[in-house]
């Protein structure tokens, strides 16, 4: 199956127009709409910010690896 990917901007009142598609008039197509993915650099920057904020939380330097593993195990078993 041939696929065609493009970007568009949602217009008021919630309409999207896609022009110049490489399909003949009358061709039935599937349409999936999702928010545009972030660029890799944006994602990395956002992830680094979250990690920095987590590391700066008070008291975290005293948590051991064993305590973290125990917490994960309890979560996975629904405790």
KEMITOR-20236 format. One record per residue: chain; x, y, z of N, C-alpha, C, CB in turn. Coordinates in steps of 0.02 Angstrom, whole numbers. Last residue first. Glycine has a CB too. Layout:
N
{"A"; {X; Y; Z}; {X; Y; Z}; {X; Y; Z}; {X; Y; Z}}
...
***
This chain:
79
{"A"; {41; -185; 2235}; {39; -169; 2307}; {42; -95; 2318}; {95; -203; 2345}}
{"A"; {53; -239; 2108}; {-9; -205; 2128}; {-16; -188; 2201}; {-65; -246; 2108}}
{"A"; {171; -285; 2064}; {125; -335; 2094}; {61; -303; 2120}; {161; -371; 2151}}
{"A"; {232; -168; 2021}; {215; -220; 1971}; {169; -273; 1999}; {279; -254; 1946}}
{"A"; {250; -102; 2144}; {207; -73; 2093}; {184; -127; 2043}; {243; -16; 2055}}
{"A"; {344; -187; 2206}; {278; -176; 2236}; {229; -149; 2185}; {284; -129; 2296}}
{"A"; {452; -171; 2115}; {421; -236; 2125}; {352; -230; 2155}; {465; -279; 2170}}
{"A"; {479; -34; 2135}; {459; -58; 2069}; {424; -126; 2076}; {520; -64; 2022}}
{"A"; {519; -38; 2270}; {461; 4; 2249}; {435; -20; 2182}; {481; 78; 2244}}
{"A"; {633; -117; 2261}; {576; -139; 2301}; {512; -102; 2280}; {590; -129; 2376}}
{"A"; {716; -33; 2183}; {696; -99; 2157}; {634; -125; 2194}; {754; -149; 2163}}
{"A"; {731; 72; 2275}; {699; 85; 2210}; {674; 19; 2181}; {750; 119; 2162}}
{"A"; {798; 8; 2378}; {732; 37; 2391}; {695; 50; 2326}; {739; 102; 2432}}
{"A"; {917; -23; 2310}; {874; -77; 2335}; {803; -51; 2349}; {904; -108; 2399}}
{"A"; {972; 102; 2289}; {950; 63; 2232}; {903; 7; 2253}; {1011; 34; 2195}}
{"A"; {909; 219; 2415}; {956; 169; 2388}; {928; 134; 2327}; {974; 118; 2443}}
{"A"; {893; 390; 2444}; {859; 329; 2424}; {909; 281; 2392}; {801; 344; 2374}}
{"A"; {955; 510; 2467}; {961; 459; 2520}; {927; 393; 2502}; {931; 486; 2584}}
{"A"; {927; 596; 2367}; {996; 571; 2371}; {1005; 517; 2423}; {1043; 629; 2386}}
{"A"; {797; 640; 2387}; {809; 585; 2340}; {879; 556; 2344}; {795; 609; 2270}}
{"A"; {782; 751; 2468}; {778; 684; 2498}; {794; 627; 2451}; {711; 675; 2525}}
{"A"; {707; 863; 2349}; {740; 851; 2413}; {729; 779; 2438}; {715; 900; 2466}}
{"A"; {740; 857; 2176}; {691; 849; 2230}; {726; 832; 2295}; {639; 794; 2212}}
{"A"; {830; 856; 2074}; {834; 912; 2121}; {784; 906; 2178}; {822; 976; 2084}}
{"A"; {796; 752; 1991}; {858; 746; 2030}; {863; 800; 2084}; {918; 750; 1984}}
{"A"; {682; 805; 1928}; {676; 748; 1974}; {737; 742; 2020}; {666; 683; 1935}}
{"A"; {739; 906; 1851}; {691; 924; 1903}; {682; 867; 1953}; {623; 941; 1871}}
{"A"; {818; 828; 1765}; {849; 877; 1809}; {802; 895; 1867}; {869; 941; 1770}}
{"A"; {717; 757; 1697}; {768; 721; 1737}; {801; 768; 1786}; {820; 688; 1692}}
{"A"; {651; 862; 1631}; {615; 821; 1680}; {665; 785; 1726}; {570; 769; 1644}}
{"A"; {757; 907; 1549}; {727; 952; 1598}; {691; 912; 1652}; {679; 1001; 1564}}
{"A"; {776; 796; 1467}; {830; 817; 1512}; {804; 864; 1566}; {886; 851; 1471}}
{"A"; {654; 797; 1397}; {671; 740; 1441}; {726; 760; 1490}; {694; 680; 1399}}
{"A"; {666; 917; 1325}; {612; 909; 1373}; {627; 853; 1423}; {545; 896; 1337}}
{"A"; {778; 885; 1245}; {781; 942; 1291}; {727; 936; 1345}; {773; 1009; 1253}}
{"A"; {727; 777; 1171}; {785; 767; 1215}; {789; 823; 1266}; {851; 765; 1173}}
{"A"; {623; 841; 1100}; {608; 786; 1146}; {665; 777; 1196}; {596; 721; 1108}}
{"A"; {696; 932; 1022}; {646; 956; 1070}; {631; 903; 1123}; {582; 977; 1035}}
{"A"; {771; 843; 944}; {806; 890; 988}; {758; 917; 1042}; {836; 947; 949}}
{"A"; {673; 779; 868}; {713; 740; 916}; {747; 787; 966}; {766; 699; 879}}
{"A"; {520; 871; 861}; {586; 856; 833}; {626; 820; 888}; {623; 921; 809}}
{"A"; {362; 797; 898}; {416; 844; 912}; {479; 823; 875}; {429; 849; 988}}
{"A"; {231; 764; 783}; {282; 741; 829}; {334; 796; 839}; {316; 676; 804}}
{"A"; {72; 840; 777}; {137; 832; 747}; {188; 812; 801}; {159; 897; 712}}
{"A"; {-71; 745; 826}; {-28; 804; 834}; {41; 790; 805}; {-23; 825; 909}}
{"A"; {-154; 656; 693}; {-125; 658; 760}; {-83; 722; 765}; {-81; 594; 775}}
{"A"; {-266; 568; 592}; {-241; 634; 611}; {-214; 629; 683}; {-297; 688; 606}}
{"A"; {-287; 471; 451}; {-271; 470; 522}; {-241; 537; 539}; {-222; 411; 540}}
{"A"; {-385; 405; 325}; {-358; 466; 353}; {-348; 457; 428}; {-405; 527; 338}}
{"A"; {-383; 311; 177}; {-390; 312; 249}; {-357; 375; 275}; {-359; 248; 282}}
{"A"; {-475; 337; 24}; {-414; 338; 64}; {-431; 334; 138}; {-372; 401; 49}}
{"A"; {-534; 301; -136}; {-551; 300; -64}; {-485; 295; -26}; {-599; 241; -46}}
{"A"; {-526; 405; -274}; {-493; 352; -237}; {-512; 357; -164}; {-416; 357; -246}}
{"A"; {-580; 516; -334}; {-625; 459; -324}; {-593; 401; -286}; {-649; 435; -389}}
{"A"; {-432; 564; -419}; {-498; 582; -393}; {-543; 520; -389}; {-531; 636; -438}}
{"A"; {-283; 474; -370}; {-332; 496; -421}; {-397; 516; -389}; {-344; 439; -473}}
{"A"; {-157; 541; -266}; {-207; 490; -280}; {-257; 518; -330}; {-242; 466; -215}}
{"A"; {-61; 623; -196}; {-44; 586; -257}; {-92; 529; -273}; {26; 559; -251}}
{"A"; {-129; 784; -150}; {-114; 714; -134}; {-103; 675; -198}; {-171; 683; -93}}
{"A"; {-155; 921; -150}; {-98; 895; -188}; {-81; 823; -172}; {-39; 937; -176}}
{"A"; {-208; 964; 17}; {-209; 973; -56}; {-149; 940; -88}; {-212; 1047; -74}}
{"A"; {-309; 951; 150}; {-247; 923; 123}; {-253; 927; 47}; {-236; 850; 148}}
{"A"; {-374; 1039; 285}; {-376; 1031; 212}; {-308; 1006; 189}; {-394; 1098; 175}}
{"A"; {-473; 1027; 426}; {-407; 1016; 399}; {-415; 1005; 324}; {-372; 955; 433}}
{"A"; {-565; 1117; 552}; {-560; 1087; 485}; {-487; 1081; 464}; {-599; 1129; 434}}
{"A"; {-607; 1184; 667}; {-586; 1115; 671}; {-581; 1080; 604}; {-632; 1077; 714}}
{"A"; {-671; 1307; 597}; {-689; 1274; 660}; {-670; 1200; 660}; {-763; 1281; 674}}
{"A"; {-503; 1350; 596}; {-565; 1360; 632}; {-622; 1343; 584}; {-572; 1433; 661}}
{"A"; {-385; 1221; 550}; {-415; 1287; 542}; {-479; 1291; 584}; {-430; 1302; 467}}
{"A"; {-237; 1140; 581}; {-309; 1139; 594}; {-334; 1211; 590}; {-326; 1107; 663}}
{"A"; {-118; 1118; 455}; {-137; 1155; 515}; {-213; 1154; 522}; {-111; 1228; 512}}
{"A"; {-21; 976; 405}; {-71; 1027; 393}; {-86; 1062; 459}; {-136; 997; 361}}
{"A"; {97; 871; 323}; {74; 907; 382}; {23; 960; 360}; {133; 940; 420}}
{"A"; {103; 703; 257}; {111; 776; 252}; {91; 807; 318}; {69; 805; 192}}
{"A"; {126; 553; 170}; {127; 588; 234}; {140; 662; 222}; {181; 558; 281}}
{"A"; {57; 417; 95}; {76; 486; 83}; {71; 522; 150}; {31; 521; 29}}
{"A"; {85; 251; 41}; {65; 298; 93}; {92; 367; 75}; {91; 276; 163}}
{"A"; {30; 107; -44}; {67; 170; -45}; {40; 216; 9}; {62; 204; -115}}
{"A"; {42; -59; 0}; {0; 0; 0}; {44; 62; 0}; {-48; 0; 61}}
***
